[in-house]
Structure formats: C-alpha cells, structure tokens
Amino acid sequence: MPLADRALTIRRDPHSEEVLGRGGDPEAHSVLQRAGFVPVHRLHETYHRAPAGLAQDEENRLATEAVARLRAVSYQVDCDPSFDTDRRPAQYEPLGASVAQLADRIRQATTTEEVAEILTELTGPCDGILDAVGQVLLLRLSSTTILAHQLPRTPRDGCAISPRNASPSSAPTWCTRAMTSPTGMPRTPAASRAPRRSLPTNANGPPCVPAHLRRAPSRSPRPWPPDRAADTTPSPAKDSMHHHEDPERLASFADVLSGELPGTWRSTHHPAKDEEALAELADRVWDLDLVAESLAAHPLRQAAVLSRPDGAQLVILDRHDERDGFLIAAVAPRGLPDEAYGGVPEPNGIAVTDDPFLAAEQVAGDLLARYDTALARARLNAMDDIVPSQPDRVVLTWQPDGSLAAAPVGDTAANVLAANGFVKDEQTGVYRLSGDDIYTQARAVRATGQQLRAHGIGTALQHPSGRIAPTATAPVATPAPTASRASAARTR
C-alpha cells in the first residue's frame, strides 16, 4: 500500500471554519465515518467533514476521537493542536470484516453443500447475520420514536429545542420564527459582529458604497455591514433574535457579494412573504451535501439569489449554527428537462463566513468552477434530444417531460416562438414550451404554426428518436378498390 494512503490531515478550514478530514485509504475513511464524520464526494476528490450544527467543543471532541482511532491503527495524522491526543483506544474487528471472510470461504468452497453451510450463517433464523441486522434496525426505529417524543418543546413556538442549546434564558438556536414589531415591521437586532474587512468610510462616518453597488434612486444601496445607527425601531435584546431572522443582513451581504464576483451578477432578495418563490427555489437547489442537509432540517424562510445574464444563478441561505456566516449553492436552470442532469455530478454548495470579500474568493475559486462545468454538461445533454431546424422549417421536438423544444434558424422564427410562450435558454439558444398544461400547449403550437406559415416557414413535430409525429390533420385514406372488397367478401 502506498505510504501516501497512510497519511491524513484533520484540520479546521480557515475560511468556512468546518472541520475537514482529507486523505487516506478506504479503511481510513471507514474509521472517520465510525468516528462521526460525514463523507463528501466531489468530482475529483472525496473528503470528510464534521456534521453541520455541532458546537465547537463537540466538533473538537469528534476530531480528537478520530485522530485517536486513526493513530491506533498506525495511520499518520497531521492535525490542529486542539485535536492532538496521545490516547489510543482499543480496536475491534468490525462485523463487516467477518462477513467478508464468508466471501473468501465461498470462493474456496468446492461443493454445493459447503456453500449452503456458509450461507446459513447469513440466513439463520435465530442467530444469523441478517436476523441480527433486522433486530438492530427495529431497535433503532423504536429508540428514534421514543427520543422524538421526549424532546422538550417551547409553548410559544412549538419547536423542539436541541438539548445542547436548551437553557431558561436563551431561545432555540435552530428554530426560526418571524420577529415583528408592534407595527408589523421586521425587528432589527443589535449590531452583529463586524467582519474582518469592511467598506471604506467617509469622513462623516457612514460606509462608502462602491460604484458597482449603486442602484436606481428608487432603491438605496445597502452598505456592509448594515448601518444600525439610523434605525429608530426598538430592538429586542441581543439574545432574543438570531442572525438568520435578520433580512437586512442577508440582503446586504448578497449586494456586496454580487459586485465582487467575476462577471456581472444581479442580487434579488426573497423575504419570508415570498412563499411561492422560496418553495420553487428550494426545489431547484443543486446540492446533495451541506445545503441539502440544512434545507432538510430548516425550511427556507428567506434567501438571496444572484443571477448572471447567461442564466446561471447562485442562492445564499442563512447558516443555522453557532457561526456567523452563510451557505451558498448553485441553482438548477428551469428550462432543462430532468434527463439532462443524468450523469452530471451535483456542484454542491459551500459554507462561507460573513465577510463578503473573502466569500467572493471562495465562490470564484471553488463553487463557480464546478457549477459552470456541471451547467455546460447538462445543457449539452439537453441538446442531444433536439432535432435542428432549417431556415424554411422549424422542428418542434417532444421532450420526455412533455415539453417541446426547438432550435430555430433566423430571427423571424425565433420571434414567433417567443411570442407564443416559448422560453429561450440564453446559453444554448434553444426555445422550450412547457407541457404542464396540455391545452395551453396545444393552442400555442397551433398559433405558432399559423404565424410561421404566414412567413413561408413550415413546422414539424418530431420525437427524439427521429420519428415524425402525425400532423394535426390526418391524411384522408384512399378508398380501397371495389374488387378488393368483393374478394374480401368472398374470402369471408
């Protein structure tokens, strides 16, 4: 085994403040997961991280335990001083190794009776491995149900409080609720911890906003950090409201971040009242790792979306833990069918601090590269099922999700498609018509055909397989000759 596979690092990332474990072979990965780490699969690497939502002391304990277990089986571990330990816990052979020995015995067996005897150790009705696994799963389900009923609940919120955070003087740190003033306006908390870098200030004191953040007069730009001096609304005590309940903080962060990313980005904030937009956004988050785990535990109450002219979008979410920061993830485009994402790895999101300048470096150097690659592959997959059109003929291709797609040639055909509900994908130039309402879709197709015909352009419906679909008006069948009918009558 290469010596490099026996070396690992377990350190706290200086940017996201996550505890990450990198390196090692599959056996080391198994030790990390048994110690409580979560595997993260990227396109070019696999690493492990501490579970989200843990307190720093709990993360340190988990990392220290992982270091001890790895060193106990002769792995070389480079770690932070706070994770270092001389403890070497006793190691026991895991059950999986015993099951693997059964496979070796089956390979060495020479008769059917020997194989059946070995398999009996798996399927034995009382002491078999499968029976034992079933008992473990049943006990796990029972204990989970009992623990769920034992969690304390606050009479005001009806939300369970994490035992780690439960105290008479503090509200739950992971249960979000709307905090409003008597007038119905969102309350503003006391000034949060200032980031390591901030915008330059004028001589009079208020932050100076760069030119790329200046908006139209109808909406004044938000400085970073948010200016609380001019706020006259009575604020609650510092401990009675959490950062993820402050819409101004998230919107201000997104405004500054949009100007620091490469290219042109536009920031849009969705408050809690935009319920439909938030629900649709949660469904389109392109992530199966950190952000997906957060959304599963904390419903989306607010979000900021950064949009690029080519259709790329990033979503910024509150980070529901004890750190001041945010989660940023890629957003899947609306116009692509589900089949386009087949074989495309998710460009999983990242955790960033509350410094928008440092966050821009993290996004540009990590998330954007994966997102652009995944987006290009998905759009290329979508193009495979679209039959190209000709200058005098537009081909409408049925998609597996029931929508229609076309790649028109010329501005005339493109304008007609857009006027009848087809939505253009700016990156590929493909126009798509949703199939959610088949009656609306049918009317749009009929109107499109009539308008294109007026410009001397024909239309055709086609399936991705290349088979031309029947036209709206079926051809009239030619009557069979009389002799044929008489012959048939005689045959009967």
C-alpha positions in Angstrom: 0.0 0.0 0.0 1.4 3.5 -0.9 2.7 5.4 2.1 0.6 8.4 0.9 -2.6 6.4 1.7 -1.5 6.0 5.3 -1.3 9.8 5.8 -4.3 12.1 6.6 -4.9 15.6 7.7 -7.7 16.7 10.1 -7.9 20.4 10.4 -10.4 23.3 10.8 -10.7 25.1 7.5 -9.7 28.8 8.0 -12.4 30.1 5.6 -15.5 28.0 6.3 -14.4 27.0 9.9 -15.5 23.5 9.1 -13.5 20.5 10.5 -12.3 18.6 7.4 -10.5 15.3 7.1 -8.6 14.7 3.9 -6.5 11.8 2.5 -6.3 8.1 3.5 -7.5 4.9 2.0 -10.9 3.2 2.2 -10.0 1.7 5.6 -9.2 5.2 7.0 -12.5 6.5 5.5 -14.3 3.8 7.4 -12.6 4.9 10.6 -13.6 8.5 10.0 -17.2 7.6 9.4 -17.3 5.4 12.5 -16.0 8.4 14.5 -18.9 10.5 13.3 -17.5 12.3 10.2 -19.7 12.7 7.0 -18.3 11.7 3.6 -18.3 14.4 0.9 -17.9 13.2 -2.7 -16.6 15.8 -5.2 -15.8 15.3 -8.9 -12.1 14.9 -8.3 -11.8 14.0 -4.6 -13.6 12.6 -1.6 -13.1 14.0 1.9 -14.9 14.0 5.2 -16.3 16.8 7.4 -17.9 17.1 10.8 -21.7 17.1 10.8 -23.4 20.5 10.5 -24.8 22.2 13.5 -22.4 21.0 16.1 -20.9 23.3 18.8 -17.2 24.0 18.5 -16.5 21.9 21.7 -18.4 19.0 20.2 -16.5 19.3 16.9 -13.2 19.3 18.8 -14.2 16.2 20.7 -15.2 14.4 17.5 -12.0 15.4 15.7 -9.9 14.3 18.7 -11.6 10.9 18.7 -11.0 10.4 15.0 -7.3 11.3 15.5 -7.0 8.7 18.3 -8.7 6.0 16.3 -6.6 6.5 13.2 -3.3 6.6 15.1 -4.3 3.4 17.0 -4.3 1.6 13.6 -0.9 3.1 12.5 -2.1 6.0 10.4 -0.1 9.2 10.2 -2.4 12.1 11.1 -1.5 15.7 10.8 -4.0 17.7 12.9 -4.6 21.0 14.6 -3.1 21.3 18.1 -6.6 21.3 19.7 -7.2 17.8 18.1 -3.9 16.2 19.1 -4.1 13.4 21.6 -1.9 10.6 23.0 -4.9 8.3 23.6 -5.0 5.0 21.6 -8.4 3.3 22.0 -8.7 -0.4 21.7 -9.6 -1.6 18.2 -12.1 -4.5 17.5 -12.6 -6.3 14.2 -15.8 -4.8 12.7 -18.7 -7.1 11.7 -18.1 -6.2 8.0 -14.7 -7.9 8.2 -16.3 -11.1 9.5 -18.8 -11.0 6.7 -16.0 -10.5 4.1 -14.4 -13.7 5.5 -17.6 -15.6 4.4 -17.0 -14.4 0.9 -13.4 -15.8 1.0 -14.8 -19.1 2.3 -17.4 -19.3 -0.5 -14.6 -18.7 -3.1 -12.6 -21.6 -1.6 -15.6 -23.9 -1.4 -15.6 -26.9 -3.8 -19.1 -28.3 -3.3 -22.7 -27.0 -3.1 -23.1 -28.3 0.5 -20.1 -26.2 1.6 -21.6 -23.1 0.0 -25.0 -23.8 1.6 -23.5 -24.2 5.0 -21.7 -20.9 4.8 -24.8 -19.0 3.6 -26.7 -20.4 6.6 -24.6 -18.2 8.8 -26.2 -15.3 6.9 -29.8 -16.5 6.8 -30.0 -18.4 10.1 -33.5 -17.8 11.7 -32.2 -17.1 15.2 -28.5 -16.3 15.2 -28.0 -15.4 11.5 -26.4 -12.1 10.5 -29.5 -10.9 8.6 -31.7 -11.6 11.6 -29.4 -9.7 13.8 -29.4 -6.7 11.4 -33.2 -6.7 11.4 -33.3 -6.6 15.2 -30.8 -3.7 15.2 -32.9 -1.7 12.7 -36.1 -2.3 14.7 -34.5 -1.2 17.9 -33.1 1.9 16.1 -36.6 2.8 14.9 -38.1 2.3 18.3 -35.5 4.4 20.0 -35.8 7.2 17.5 -39.6 7.4 18.1 -39.1 7.5 21.9 -36.5 10.2 21.7 -38.7 12.3 19.4 -41.4 12.3 22.0 -39.0 13.2 24.8 -37.7 16.4 23.1 -38.8 19.5 25.1 -41.0 22.0 23.2 -41.4 25.7 23.8 -45.0 26.7 24.4 -44.7 29.7 22.2 -43.0 28.2 19.1 -43.9 24.6 19.3 -40.4 23.8 18.1 -38.2 21.2 19.8 -35.1 22.6 21.5 -31.7 21.0 21.0 -30.6 19.7 24.4 -27.2 21.3 23.8 -28.8 24.7 23.5 -31.7 24.4 25.9 -31.5 26.9 28.7 -34.1 29.0 30.5 -32.6 32.3 29.3 -32.0 31.5 25.6 -34.3 30.9 22.6 -33.6 27.9 20.4 -30.7 28.5 18.1 -32.0 26.3 15.3 -35.8 27.1 15.4 -36.7 30.1 13.1 -39.7 32.3 13.7 -40.8 35.8 12.5 -39.9 38.5 14.9 -42.0 41.6 14.3 -42.5 44.9 16.0 -46.0 46.1 17.2 -46.3 47.9 13.8 -45.9 44.7 11.9 -42.4 45.6 10.6 -39.4 43.2 11.0 -37.4 44.0 14.1 -33.7 44.8 13.7 -31.2 43.2 16.1 -28.3 44.9 17.7 -25.2 45.3 15.5 -23.7 41.9 14.7 -20.0 41.1 14.9 -18.2 43.2 12.3 -16.4 41.2 9.5 -12.7 41.2 9.2 -12.9 43.6 6.3 -15.5 46.3 5.7 -16.2 49.0 3.2 -14.2 52.2 3.4 -15.9 55.0 5.3 -16.4 58.7 4.6 -15.1 61.4 6.9 -18.6 61.7 8.3 -18.8 58.0 9.3 -21.3 56.1 7.1 -19.8 53.4 4.9 -18.9 54.4 1.3 -20.7 52.3 -1.3 -18.7 51.3 -4.4 -20.0 52.3 -7.8 -20.9 48.7 -8.8 -23.4 48.6 -5.9 -25.2 51.8 -6.6 -28.8 51.2 -7.7 -31.5 53.3 -9.2 -32.9 56.1 -6.9 -36.0 54.1 -6.2 -33.9 51.7 -4.0 -31.0 52.9 -2.0 -27.9 50.6 -1.8 -27.3 48.6 1.3 -23.9 49.0 2.9 -22.0 46.3 4.6 -22.1 45.8 7.5 -25.7 47.1 7.8 -25.9 50.6 9.3 -27.8 50.4 12.6 -27.2 54.0 13.7 -30.1 55.4 11.7 -32.6 52.7 12.8 -35.1 54.1 15.3 -37.2 50.9 15.6 -36.9 49.5 19.2 -34.7 46.4 19.0 -35.1 43.3 21.2 -32.3 42.1 23.4 -29.3 40.6 21.6 -30.1 37.1 22.7 -33.7 37.1 21.7 -33.1 37.2 17.9 -30.7 35.3 15.8 -28.9 36.4 12.6 -31.0 34.2 10.4 -34.0 36.3 11.4 -32.4 39.5 10.1 -33.4 40.1 6.4 -31.3 43.2 6.1 -28.1 41.3 7.0 -28.6 38.7 4.2 -29.7 41.3 1.6 -26.7 43.5 2.4 -24.3 40.6 2.2 -25.7 39.5 -1.2 -25.5 43.0 -2.6 -21.8 43.3 -1.8 -21.0 39.7 -2.9 -22.7 40.3 -6.3 -20.2 43.1 -7.1 -17.2 41.1 -6.0 -17.8 38.0 -8.1 -16.2 37.8 -11.6 -18.7 38.8 -14.4 -22.0 40.6 -14.0 -24.4 39.5 -11.3 -27.7 40.9 -10.1 -28.9 40.4 -6.5 -32.5 39.7 -5.6 -33.7 39.2 -2.0 -36.7 36.9 -1.3 -38.2 37.7 2.2 -40.4 35.3 4.1 -43.6 36.6 2.4 -42.4 35.3 -1.0 -43.6 31.8 -0.1 -44.1 30.5 -3.7 -40.7 31.8 -4.8 -39.0 30.3 -1.9 -40.7 26.9 -2.4 -39.7 26.9 -6.0 -36.2 27.9 -5.2 -35.8 25.2 -2.6 -36.7 22.6 -5.3 -34.1 23.9 -7.7 -31.1 24.0 -5.3 -28.5 21.9 -7.0 -27.0 20.2 -4.0 -26.9 16.8 -2.2 -24.5 17.7 0.6 -24.2 20.6 3.1 -27.0 22.8 1.7 -29.4 19.9 1.2 -28.8 18.8 4.8 -29.6 22.3 6.0 -32.8 22.6 4.0 -34.0 19.2 5.3 -33.7 20.5 8.9 -34.6 24.2 8.4 -37.4 25.2 5.9 -36.4 28.1 3.7 -37.6 31.4 5.4 -35.6 33.8 3.3 -33.0 33.7 0.6 -31.0 35.9 -1.8 -30.4 34.9 -5.4 -27.5 36.1 -7.6 -28.3 35.9 -11.3 -25.9 36.1 -14.3 -27.0 37.1 -17.8 -26.4 33.6 -19.2 -28.9 32.1 -16.8 -26.6 30.9 -14.1 -27.9 31.5 -10.5 -26.5 31.2 -7.0 -28.6 31.1 -3.9 -27.4 32.4 -0.5 -29.0 30.9 2.6 -28.7 31.6 6.3 -26.4 29.3 8.2 -28.2 27.7 11.1 -25.4 27.1 13.5 -23.3 29.0 16.1 -21.1 30.6 13.4 -21.6 33.9 11.7 -21.8 33.0 8.0 -23.9 31.8 5.1 -24.4 28.8 2.8 -24.1 29.4 -1.0 -25.3 26.8 -3.5 -25.9 26.5 -7.3 -29.4 26.7 -8.7 -30.5 24.3 -11.5 -31.9 26.2 -14.6 -35.6 26.0 -15.2 -35.6 25.2 -18.9 -33.8 21.9 -18.9 -35.6 18.5 -18.7 -34.8 16.1 -15.9 -32.9 13.8 -18.3 -30.4 16.5 -19.0 -29.0 16.1 -15.5 -28.3 12.3 -15.9 -24.6 11.6 -15.2 -23.8 15.2 -14.1 -22.3 15.5 -10.6 -24.0 18.0 -8.4 -22.0 21.2 -7.9 -22.6 21.0 -4.2 -22.6 24.3 -2.2 -20.1 25.7 0.3 -20.2 27.4 3.7 -18.7 30.9 3.9 -18.0 33.4 6.6 -19.9 36.7 6.9 -17.1 38.5 5.1 -18.4 39.1 1.6 -15.0 39.9 0.2 -13.5 36.6 1.5 -16.6 34.8 0.4 -16.2 36.0 -3.2 -12.8 34.5 -3.3 -14.2 31.1 -2.1 -17.1 31.1 -4.5 -14.9 32.1 -7.5 -12.2 29.6 -6.7 -14.4 26.7 -5.8 -18.1 26.7 -6.4 -18.2 28.6 -9.7 -15.8 26.3 -11.4 -17.9 23.2 -10.5 -21.1 25.0 -11.3 -20.0 26.2 -14.8 -18.8 22.7 -15.6 -22.0 21.0 -14.5 -24.1 23.6 -16.2 -22.3 23.1 -19.5 -22.7 19.3 -19.3 -26.4 19.5 -18.5 -27.1 21.9 -21.4 -25.1 19.7 -23.8 -27.1 16.7 -22.7 -30.3 18.6 -23.4 -29.2 19.5 -26.9 -28.8 15.8 -27.8 -32.5 15.3 -28.0 -33.3 18.3 -30.1 -33.5 18.0 -33.9 -32.1 21.1 -35.6 -34.3 23.3 -37.7 -33.8 24.7 -41.2 -34.3 28.3 -42.4 -37.7 27.3 -44.0 -38.8 24.8 -41.4 -39.0 24.8 -37.6 -38.8 21.3 -36.0 -40.6 21.0 -32.6 -39.1 18.1 -30.7 -41.1 16.4 -28.0 -39.1 16.0 -24.7 -39.5 13.2 -22.1 -41.1 15.6 -19.6 -43.9 16.5 -22.1 -42.4 19.9 -23.2 -41.5 21.0 -26.7 -38.1 22.3 -27.7 -36.9 23.9 -30.9 -33.7 25.4 -32.2 -34.9 27.9 -34.8 -32.8 29.4 -37.6 -33.3 33.2 -38.1 -34.9 36.0 -36.1 -38.3 35.6 -37.7 -38.9 32.1 -36.4 -37.3 32.9 -33.1 -39.6 35.9 -32.6 -42.7 33.8 -33.4 -41.7 31.2 -30.9 -41.1 33.7 -28.2 -44.4 35.5 -28.9 -46.3 32.2 -28.3 -44.8 31.2 -24.9 -41.6 29.5 -25.9 -38.8 30.4 -23.4 -35.3 30.9 -24.7 -32.3 29.3 -23.0 -29.7 32.1 -23.4 -26.8 29.7 -23.2 -27.9 27.2 -25.9 -30.3 29.3 -27.9 -33.0 26.6 -27.5 -36.6 27.6 -27.1 -38.8 25.5 -24.9 -42.6 25.3 -24.4 -43.8 23.8 -21.1 -46.1 20.8 -21.1 -47.7 21.4 -17.7 -51.0 22.4 -19.3 -51.5 20.4 -22.5 -54.4 22.6 -23.6 -52.4 25.8 -23.4 -49.5 24.0 -25.1 -51.8 22.8 -28.0 -53.1 26.3 -28.6 -49.6 27.7 -28.6 -48.4 25.2 -31.1 -51.4 25.8 -33.4 -50.8 29.6 -33.2 -47.1 29.1 -33.8 -47.7 27.0 -36.9 -50.2 29.5 -38.4 -47.9 32.5 -37.8 -44.8 30.7 -39.2 -46.8 29.6 -42.3 -47.7 33.3 -42.9 -43.9 33.9 -43.2 -43.4 31.0 -45.5 -41.9 28.7 -42.8 -43.1 25.2 -42.3 -43.4 23.3 -39.0 -42.9 19.7 -38.0 -43.4 17.7 -34.7 -40.7 15.2 -34.1 -39.8 12.7 -31.3 -36.2 12.5 -30.2 -35.9 9.1 -31.8 -36.3 10.7 -35.2 -39.8 9.6 -35.9 -42.0 12.4 -37.3 -45.2 12.8 -35.2 -48.5 12.9 -37.0 -49.7 16.3 -38.1 -52.8 17.9 -36.6 -54.9 17.0 -39.7 -54.6 13.3 -40.5 -54.4 12.5 -44.2 -57.6 11.0 -45.8 -57.3 7.3 -46.5 -57.7 6.3 -50.2 -60.8 4.1 -50.7 -59.9 0.5 -51.5 -60.9 -0.8 -54.9 -64.2 -2.5 -55.3 -62.6 -5.6 -56.5 -60.7 -5.9 -53.3 -63.8 -5.6 -51.2 -65.6 -8.2 -53.2 -62.6 -10.5 -52.9 -62.6 -10.0 -49.2 -66.3 -10.8 -49.0 -65.8 -13.9 -50.9 -63.0 -14.9 -48.6 -65.2 -14.4 -45.5 
